C-alpha cells in the first residue's frame, strides 16, 4: 500500500445487512437457544446487497474502504473470501474477538475511535440504528443502511447478546 493511500480518508462499512443479505439465515436466530454456529456457517451463501456494494465501490474514488463487522474473528476467512467474490474493494476487516459479547454499539465505537486517532473517518455505513446513533453522538458522519429486509431477531441479538 502506498503512502498516499494512508492519507486518504476512510469509509467504514458494516457487512451483515449492509453489504450482505442475511435474510436466508435469520431462522437460526429465531429458535431458542439461538444457533450461532449455524448462523455464521451460512454466511458464505449471503447474496450481496446491490445498494451497499455500489456505495462501497463508489467510495473508492476518494476514500479507502475498510470493514467493521460484529462477526467473530473465527469467521475471518469466510468473510474475506465473500468480500472478494462479490467484487468489494480490498480493505482491512475489523472483527470482534471470538469471546466478546458486548453490544455492537460498544465494540464498534471502540474500534471507530481507534481508527479515527490516526486517520480521517469520512463516513460509517451500518444497518444497526443503535450503532449509528452512538457514532453520530461522537461526531462521526453516518449513513444508515436501510436497504435490507427487516431482521428483528438479528437486531435483538446485536444489542442483547453481542454476537454480530
GINOR-V179823 format. One record per backbone hydrogen bond with DSSP energy under -1.0 kcal/mol. CO is the residue of the C=O (numbers start at 0). NH is the residue of the N-H. E is the energy in kcal/mol with one decimal. If there is no record, write none. Layout:
{{CO,NH,E} {CO,NH,E}}
This chain:
{{1,5,-1.1} {8,63,-2.9} {9,121,-2.7} {9,122,-1.0} {10,65,-2.4} {11,124,-3.0} {12,67,-2.6} {14,17,-1.9} {14,18,-3.0} {14,19,-2.7} {18,48,-3.1} {19,16,-3.4} {21,24,-2.1} {22,25,-1.3} {24,27,-1.3} {25,28,-2.2} {27,34,-3.0} {33,35,-1.1} {34,38,-2.3} {35,39,-2.6} {36,40,-2.7} {37,41,-1.5} {39,42,-1.1} {41,44,-1.6} {42,45,-2.3} {46,20,-3.1} {48,52,-2.5} {49,53,-2.7} {50,54,-1.9} {51,55,-2.4} {52,56,-2.6} {53,57,-2.6} {54,58,-1.9} {56,59,-1.1} {57,60,-1.4} {58,61,-1.3} {58,62,-2.7} {63,10,-2.4} {65,12,-2.6} {66,93,-3.4} {70,95,-1.8} {71,74,-2.5} {72,75,-2.2} {74,78,-2.5} {75,79,-3.0} {76,80,-2.2} {77,81,-2.2} {78,82,-2.4} {79,83,-2.0} {80,84,-2.8} {81,85,-1.8} {82,87,-2.5} {83,86,-1.8} {91,66,-3.0} {93,68,-2.6} {95,72,-2.0} {96,99,-1.6} {102,105,-1.1} {102,106,-2.2} {103,107,-2.9} {105,109,-1.9} {106,110,-1.8} {107,111,-2.9} {108,112,-2.5} {109,113,-1.7} {110,114,-2.9} {111,115,-2.7} {114,117,-1.2} {114,118,-1.1} {119,9,-3.2} {122,11,-2.9} {123,142,-2.9} {124,13,-2.6} {125,144,-2.4} {127,131,-2.5} {128,132,-2.7} {129,133,-2.2} {130,134,-2.5} {131,135,-2.7} {132,136,-2.3} {134,139,-2.4} {135,138,-2.1} {140,123,-2.1} {142,125,-1.8} {143,145,-1.3} {150,154,-2.3} {151,155,-2.4} {152,156,-2.2} {153,157,-2.7} {154,158,-1.7} {155,159,-3.1} {156,160,-1.8} {157,103,-1.5}}
